[in-house]
């Protein structure tokens, strides 16, 4: 899961590295999603405010964030 995936550049690195993984890109900006989708990655893009609970995603192996964790109110 890539939290704060933005335009998808970090998500692309994850998708290239973990080719058989199910990857989810989360962001709260529609314009960033529009750019990310142009990359043509096999990624599930979800428009979401990550200050809301991520519990609905059940279990993930890796949560990656390049520059968004500082904006989350409840990081645990």
Secondary structure, DSSP 8 states (H G I E B T S, - for coil): -EET-TTSHHHHHHHHHSTTS--EEEES-HHHHHHHHTT--S-EEEE--TTS--GGG---S--B-SS-GGG-S---
